[in-house]
Amino acid sequence: MKSALCQQTEPLVLAPAHITELVRGDEQLLVQRIAPLLRENNVTLDLNGIDRIDAAGIAALISLYSCARNHGNTFSVINVSPRVVEMLSLVRLEDVLVSHNAVLASQCDHHYERPAA
């Protein structure tokens, strides 16, 4: 996968391109793909293209956050649509999950990046 956004201090993972909603039925695929990374890495999930989230999607993000914490790592999301931010705010998770520390990079060739130093 390619991305124009990379995190300097954490691996960046893109949500699968075919998922435009983080809703019941799609959430487990996301958890299955990202949970193994959280065992050894801090992860920032790029939600660019995710327009809608429901309770199952929020539960998936909470599950990923818990997995990261249980392994001494961090989990956050970036490029969150206003609609998804609103839903996360309603359940008081915006400040816990949404990262505003992303920086632009010219190229990212892997589905996640590690810092050079």
FENPEGI-V737172 format. One record per run of one state. SS is the DSSP state (h for helix, s for strand, l for the rest). FROM is the first residue (numbers start at 0). LEN is the number of residues. If there is no record, write none. Layout:
SS/FROM/LEN
SS/FROM/LEN
This chain:
l/0/2
s/2/4
l/6/4
s/10/4
l/14/6
s/20/2
l/22/4
h/26/12
l/38/4
s/42/4
l/46/5
s/51/2
l/53/1
h/54/16
l/70/4
s/74/4
l/78/3
h/81/9
l/90/3
h/93/4
s/97/1
l/98/4
s/102/6
l/108/9
